[in-house]
Amino acid sequence: MATFAVRDGRLVDPDGKPFLSLALNHVDETNLKFPYNRDIWRERYGSRERWIADGAVADLRNWSFNTLGWTQEYVAGGWGEALDWFGDPIDLKHSIPWSATELRGAGIPYVAQVPVQEIEDWNGYPAFRPMDPAHGGDDFAVWCDYLARSIAAEHADSPDLLGYFLVDIPAWLPHASGADFAELRGLDPAQREKQLYDVASRYYETIVTAIRRYDPDHLILGDRFNGNKGIPEPVLRAMEPFVDVLSVQYFTEPTEESRTQLRADLARWREQCGGKPVIVADAGNWTPTELNPHREGLPDHAARGVDYGAALDAVLDEPWFAGWHWCGYVENTGGRGWGLKDPWDEPYHDLTDAITEHNRRALAQHGKD
């Protein structure tokens, strides 16, 4: 079966043509089921199946996105606050992901998520479970096999699956809570860096071996690294033999300096993991809105559209650039203040019109390379 693949350092589609993944993340219908907007949900959709077809997928196509990104949405934990993984951890909770049947039935390329460890930077109660049998990690391989046969086996024959993401912004750097893998606790920085390679190697080898047991063909997109916090080089070196694509979340400031830094950081990390294609796995911007007036950022939605294009252009010409995944879809009352639609299911047209043109231009330019 032909699948998405990496060829000569570039991402290609099942027909072997260059593919630039333009995706929308956090696509969840419960943002339209609050007391203040559920009447709109009932009148326009009335069922999840209709919302997927007439709402989510139709919007992606209308705005020239070609991939359904990570579907889970922030639903509780630090509610009403901005997300902040640099200070005290916020115990974020996320919605239930789309089922394999829903993803496969959408009729658009999509990604699947494999939650290997509960070690996310946003997780206020991380669980750094042991992976080394010497430290009590005898069950890690069993757990990975379960994940693979429950997730990868459901997608193995799908022509639309782009690949598998692993953990969302994993805390390979010390977690804000102080939690860490048992093998790394108490080590000085130099010792930790040396040991980190072994821990990460075991992590990637175990989960990827399990996925390949049930799905030998689709791409491993790796962890969605926290680029704004940084990525340790030992982890990038450890993932090289096992992961096909470098995936990095990166939120830029609306300045040329910040966008230049984005390009430089991605290029450096790419070299450290063996020259893999790079997907910007989460990017976004925001402005004060009726529902989130406290949100500081760009002056209006038109400025958001300009910034979208400028940030995309910072990496568009790079031969290793493989994807741009946007955060998020429908605005809610929590930290997700950067939606493309307002809470009443209406697009922010000054933003979506600009995004549509930027996406069309990017796809046209990428197809000529």
C-alpha positions in Angstrom: 0.0 0.0 0.0 1.3 3.5 -0.9 1.5 5.8 2.1 2.9 9.2 3.0 6.7 8.8 3.1 10.0 10.6 3.4 12.1 10.6 0.3 15.4 12.4 -0.1 14.7 14.3 3.1 11.3 15.5 1.8 7.8 14.6 2.8 5.9 13.1 -0.2 2.3 11.9 -0.6 1.2 8.3 -1.6 1.7 9.3 -5.2 5.3 10.4 -4.6 4.6 14.1 -5.0 5.9 16.7 -2.5 3.4 17.2 0.3 3.2 20.2 2.6 0.9 19.4 5.6 -1.2 22.4 6.4 -3.3 21.3 9.4 -5.8 22.6 12.0 -5.4 21.4 15.6 -7.9 21.0 18.5 -10.9 20.4 16.3 -13.6 19.5 19.0 -17.3 20.0 18.7 -17.9 20.5 22.5 -16.8 24.1 22.1 -20.3 24.6 20.5 -22.2 22.9 23.2 -22.0 25.4 26.1 -25.2 26.9 27.4 -24.5 30.1 25.5 -24.1 28.5 22.1 -25.8 25.0 22.1 -28.8 26.3 20.2 -26.5 27.1 17.3 -25.1 23.6 17.5 -28.6 22.1 17.4 -29.8 24.2 14.5 -26.7 23.8 12.3 -25.6 20.3 13.1 -27.5 18.3 15.6 -25.1 15.4 15.5 -21.4 14.8 15.6 -21.4 13.1 12.2 -23.0 16.1 10.5 -20.7 18.5 12.3 -17.6 16.6 11.1 -18.8 16.7 7.5 -20.5 20.0 7.3 -18.6 21.9 9.9 -15.0 20.8 10.5 -14.0 19.1 7.2 -15.9 21.7 5.2 -14.1 24.5 7.0 -10.7 22.9 6.5 -11.2 22.6 2.8 -12.7 26.1 2.5 -9.6 27.6 4.2 -7.2 25.4 2.1 -6.0 23.3 5.0 -5.2 19.8 3.7 -4.7 17.9 7.0 -6.7 17.3 10.1 -4.3 17.8 13.0 -4.3 16.7 16.6 -8.0 16.8 17.5 -7.9 17.0 21.3 -8.8 20.3 22.9 -8.0 22.0 26.2 -11.2 21.7 28.3 -10.2 22.2 32.0 -7.4 23.1 34.3 -6.2 26.7 34.8 -9.5 27.6 33.2 -9.5 31.2 32.0 -5.8 31.5 32.3 -3.2 31.7 29.6 -1.2 28.5 29.0 2.2 28.8 30.7 4.7 25.9 30.9 7.5 28.1 32.1 6.1 28.7 35.6 4.0 26.6 37.9 2.5 23.7 35.9 -1.2 23.9 35.1 -3.1 20.6 35.2 -4.7 20.8 31.8 -7.3 18.3 30.8 -8.1 17.5 27.2 -11.1 16.3 25.3 -11.6 12.8 24.0 -9.8 12.4 20.6 -11.6 11.5 17.4 -12.1 7.8 17.0 -10.2 5.9 14.3 -13.5 5.5 12.4 -14.1 9.2 12.5 -10.6 10.1 11.4 -10.6 7.6 8.6 -14.1 8.6 7.5 -13.3 12.3 7.2 -11.9 11.9 3.7 -8.8 14.1 4.4 -5.2 13.4 5.5 -5.0 13.2 9.3 -2.6 12.4 12.1 -3.0 9.9 15.0 -1.7 10.3 18.5 0.1 7.6 20.6 0.2 8.8 24.3 3.4 7.0 25.4 4.0 8.6 28.7 2.1 11.3 30.8 5.1 13.6 30.8 3.7 16.6 29.1 5.0 20.1 30.1 1.4 21.1 30.7 0.6 18.2 32.9 0.4 19.3 36.6 0.7 15.6 37.7 3.2 14.0 35.3 3.9 10.3 35.6 7.5 9.5 34.7 7.0 5.8 34.6 10.1 3.7 34.5 11.2 2.2 31.2 14.4 0.3 32.3 13.8 -3.1 33.9 16.6 -2.3 36.3 14.4 0.5 37.6 11.1 -1.4 37.6 10.2 -0.7 34.0 9.4 -4.3 33.1 5.9 -3.4 31.9 6.9 -0.5 29.6 7.2 -2.8 26.5 3.9 -4.4 27.4 2.3 -1.0 27.6 3.7 0.1 24.3 2.5 -3.1 22.6 -1.0 -2.3 24.0 -0.9 1.2 22.6 0.2 -0.1 19.2 -2.4 -2.8 18.8 -5.2 -0.5 20.1 -4.2 2.6 18.0 -1.8 1.7 15.1 -3.7 -1.5 14.2 -6.7 0.6 13.6 -4.9 2.8 11.1 -2.5 0.4 9.4 -4.4 0.2 6.1 -5.5 3.8 5.9 -4.3 5.7 2.8 -5.1 9.0 4.5 -3.0 8.6 7.7 0.0 11.0 7.6 1.6 9.4 10.6 1.8 9.0 14.3 2.6 11.7 16.8 3.8 10.5 20.2 3.7 12.8 23.3 2.6 16.4 23.3 5.4 18.7 24.5 7.2 16.0 26.6 9.3 17.2 29.5 12.7 16.0 28.3 14.1 19.0 30.0 13.3 19.0 33.8 9.6 19.3 34.4 8.4 22.4 36.2 7.1 20.2 39.0 10.5 18.7 39.6 9.4 15.3 38.5 11.8 13.3 36.3 12.7 9.8 35.2 14.2 7.6 38.0 17.4 7.1 36.0 17.9 10.9 35.9 17.1 12.0 39.4 19.9 13.5 41.4 22.4 13.7 38.5 24.4 16.8 37.9 23.8 18.5 34.5 26.7 16.8 32.7 25.7 13.3 34.1 22.1 13.9 33.2 22.8 14.8 29.6 24.8 11.6 29.2 22.2 9.4 30.8 19.3 11.2 28.9 20.5 9.7 25.7 20.0 6.2 27.0 16.6 7.0 28.5 15.4 8.6 25.3 16.8 5.7 23.2 14.9 3.2 25.2 11.7 5.2 24.9 11.8 5.6 21.1 13.1 2.1 20.4 10.3 0.5 22.5 7.4 2.5 21.2 8.4 2.5 17.6 9.2 -1.2 17.6 5.7 -1.8 18.9 4.1 0.5 16.3 6.0 -1.1 13.5 4.8 -4.6 14.7 1.2 -3.6 13.8 1.8 -0.9 11.2 5.1 -1.2 9.3 4.3 1.4 6.6 3.2 4.8 8.1 5.4 7.6 9.3 6.5 8.1 12.9 6.1 11.9 13.4 7.7 11.7 16.9 7.0 13.8 19.9 5.6 17.3 19.4 8.6 19.0 21.1 8.2 22.3 23.0 10.4 24.5 20.8 10.0 27.6 22.9 11.5 25.8 25.9 14.2 24.0 23.9 15.1 20.5 22.9 18.0 18.6 24.4 20.5 17.4 21.8 20.8 13.9 23.4 17.1 13.4 22.8 17.3 14.5 19.2 20.3 12.1 18.6 18.4 9.3 20.3 15.3 9.6 18.1 17.3 9.7 14.8 17.2 5.9 14.1 13.5 5.5 15.0 11.6 8.7 14.0 10.9 9.9 10.5 10.0 13.5 11.0 11.0 16.2 13.5 7.9 17.8 15.0 8.1 21.0 17.0 5.6 23.3 18.5 6.8 26.9 18.2 5.0 30.1 18.9 6.7 33.2 17.6 6.4 36.8 18.6 5.1 39.1 15.8 8.7 40.3 15.0 11.2 39.5 12.3 13.7 38.7 15.0 11.5 36.0 16.5 10.7 34.5 13.0 14.4 34.4 12.2 15.0 32.6 15.5 12.3 30.1 14.5 14.1 29.2 11.3 17.5 29.0 12.9 16.3 26.8 15.8 14.5 24.4 13.5 17.5 24.2 11.2 19.8 23.4 14.1 17.6 20.8 15.7 17.1 19.2 12.3 20.8 18.8 11.9 21.1 17.3 15.4 18.6 14.5 14.5 20.1 13.6 11.2 18.5 16.0 8.7 14.8 15.0 9.0 12.0 17.0 7.5 10.3 19.3 10.0 6.7 19.9 10.9 5.8 22.9 12.9 3.3 20.9 15.0 1.5 23.8 16.7 1.7 27.5 16.0 -0.6 30.3 16.8 -1.4 33.9 17.7 -4.2 35.8 19.4 -6.0 39.0 20.0 -8.6 40.2 22.6 -12.1 38.9 21.8 -15.6 39.3 23.2 -15.2 36.0 25.1 -11.6 36.5 26.1 -11.1 40.3 26.5 -8.1 39.6 28.8 -6.1 38.1 26.0 -3.1 40.3 25.1 -1.6 40.0 21.7 -2.1 41.4 18.2 -4.5 44.4 17.8 -7.1 42.6 15.7 -7.9 39.6 13.5 -6.5 41.2 10.4 -3.2 41.6 12.1 -3.4 37.9 13.0 -3.8 37.1 9.3 -0.7 39.1 8.5 1.3 37.5 11.2 0.2 34.0 10.1 1.7 34.6 6.6 4.8 36.2 7.9 5.6 33.3 10.3 4.8 30.8 7.6 7.1 32.6 5.1 10.0 32.4 7.6 10.3 28.7 6.8 8.4 28.2 3.6 11.5 28.2 1.3 13.5 25.8 3.4 13.8 22.4 1.7 13.3 20.6 5.0 10.0 22.3 5.8 7.1 19.8 5.8 4.2 21.2 7.7 2.4 24.0 9.5 -0.2 23.0 12.1 -2.3 25.8 13.5 -3.8 26.2 17.0 -6.8 26.0 17.0 -10.4 25.9 15.6 -13.4 27.2 17.7 -12.6 29.7 20.5 -13.6 28.6 24.0 -13.6 30.3 27.4 -10.2 28.8 28.4 -6.7 29.5 27.3 -7.4 28.7 23.7 -8.0 32.3 22.7 -6.6 31.9 19.2 -9.5 30.2 17.4 -10.4 30.7 13.7 -14.1 30.8 14.6 -15.8 32.7 17.4 -17.8 30.9 20.1 -21.0 31.2 17.9 -19.5 29.3 15.0 -18.8 32.3 12.8 -15.3 32.6 11.2 -13.2 35.6 12.0 -13.2 36.5 8.4 -10.4 39.0 8.5 -8.3 36.1 9.7 -9.7 33.2 7.7 -9.7 35.0 4.4 -6.0 35.8 4.9 -5.2 32.3 6.0 -6.9 30.9 2.9 -4.8 33.0 0.6 -1.6 32.2 2.5 -2.3 28.5 2.4 -3.1 28.5 -1.3 0.1 30.4 -2.0 2.2 28.0 0.2 0.7 24.9 -1.5 1.3 26.3 -5.0 4.9 27.3 -4.2 5.7 24.0 -2.5 4.3 22.0 -5.4 6.8 23.8 -7.8 9.8 22.7 -5.7 
